[in-house]
Amino acid sequence: MVGSGQRAPGGDPHRGEHASQRFALSGTDASAVQAYAAFCRDYAQVYRRYAGAVTGDAAVGRTLADAALQELGAQWPHALRSADPCALGWVLLRAATAFRRTSTVRALQCALRPQEMDALLLHYRLGLSAARAGGAMGVSAGVFDLLRHDALRKAARLDWGLNMPRGIAV
């Protein structure tokens, strides 16, 4: 990873990095730094698209997703000792976007568990497979499919006309 003021091959100090990686993982060994860089490579775009979708603003979503990834970087040694670093990252992303969510997303949150709402959004709005979306959330593809199925079952029982806003399409 390129530190502040250092140049990557080719002269660009940030080539090949995500904005969320432009800080040092102080006191962290090289393999942990590489694991964090790989995590960002694998999931930064999913985080940004998700955050843009729940906030209704791609630029705000990018800023919030990058902030969540930076916070994950600060907690990376702890994340590596956890059952799944992706699950911690997802918790941080949800927290980063909590106060900027659209009214539609907030309405869905009243009817569904957080992970169920995320499963619907990741699959139907962002078009992600169960494996890709589950990986981002820190759950298996099978668990993701169960969350999505449960969310659809609950959504089918909702009184969409009386208790939910008309424009509730995620």
N, C-alpha and C positions, 0 to 999 in steps of 0.2 A: 504494500500500500504506500502511496506517496504521501509524505507528511507535508505540512505547511511549508511553503517556500522551496520544496524540492521539485525537480523536473522529472516527469515521466519520459520514457523513450519517445523521441520525436519532439520534445520541447514543451508540450502542453502539460502543466502540472496536474491537471485533473482528468486527462484522457482515460476513458475506460472506467471511471468511477461514477458512482451515484453521489449526488450532493450529500446524502446522509452519511457517506463514508469519509467525508473530508474532516475528520477529527481523529485524534490519536486514541487508540484503545490502550491507555497508559497501563503499564505493568502487565500487559497481556502477552502471552507467548505467540510466536508466529503462526502456529497452527490454528489458534483461536481467531487471530486476525483474518486468516484465510477463510475460516469457516464463516465468519461474519460477512466478509466480502461475497462469498458464495450465496449466503442467505439473501443479501441485498440484490445480487444479480438475479436470483430466482424469484423473489417476491416483491421487489420495489414497485414494479408496474402494476401488479395486482393490488397492492396497498393503495397506490395513487388512484387507480380506477375506482376502487371501492369507496375511498374517501370522497372522490369527486361525485360519485353517484349519491351517497348519503347526504352530502352537503348541497348538492345541486350546482356546484361550481368547481370546475376542473382545477383552476388555479388555487383556490382555497384547499381543495382536496390534496393537491400536490404538496402544499406547505404543511398541512396537518400530517400527511403520511410520512413526509421526510422528518418531521419532528418526532413522530412515533419511532421511526427507525433510528434516529439519534438516541432517543431514550433507551431503546433496546441495546444499542451499542454501548451505552454507559452501564447497562446491566448484563452485558454479554457473558462475563465469567459466571454469573449466577444462572443465566439462561442455559448455559452449557451443562450445568449440574442438575437442571430440572428434567422432568420427564420428557418434555418436548419444547425446544426453544421457539418453535412456531406458535405454540399455544400462548406463551408469554407475549410474543410479538403481537398476536391478535388482540389480546387483552389491552395492550398499550395503544393499539390502533383504535379500538372501540372507545377507549377513554379519551383519546385525542380528538375524536370526532363527535363526542357526546353532545356538546353544547351548540353545535353548528348544523345539526341534522334538519332536513326539511320537515314540514308538517306532515307530509305523506309518510315519511319514514317513522316519525314519532307516533303516528296513528297505528302503523303496523306494529310498533313496539308495544303498544297497549294490548294487542291481541295475541302476540306471539312471544315466545321466549327469544332472547337476543340471538342465540345461535340459529334458531329457526328462521328468523327474519334475515339473518346474514346468508343462510343457505338459499333462500329464495332469490335474494338480490344477486348473489354470486353466480347462480346457475341461470336464472331467467333474464336478468338485466345485463350481466357482464358476459354471459355465454360460456362460463367455465365448466369444464368437466368435473365430475365428482372427485376424481383424483387430484386435479389441480386446485380446486377450491378447498377441498378437505386438507390438502397439504398446507395451504396458506393459513387455515384456521388451526392447524395442529391436531386434526382428527383424521381418521382413516376415511377412505372413499366410502366404505360401508356405513360408517357412522354418519358421514355427510348425507348419504342417500336417506338414512332414517330421519335425520333432521328435516330434510326437504320434504319427505313424505308426510311427516307429522305436521309440518307447516301447511302443506296443501290441504290436509284433512281438516285442520282448524279453520283455515281460510274458507273452506267450502261451507262451514257452519255459521260463518259470520253473517250478520244482518247488514249487508253492504249498503242498503238504501237508507236505513234509519240511523245507524250508529257510526257510520264511517263517512268521511268526506267523499264527494263524487269523484274527484280526480285521484283516487288512491292507487292508480297503476304505478308500480315501482319501476 
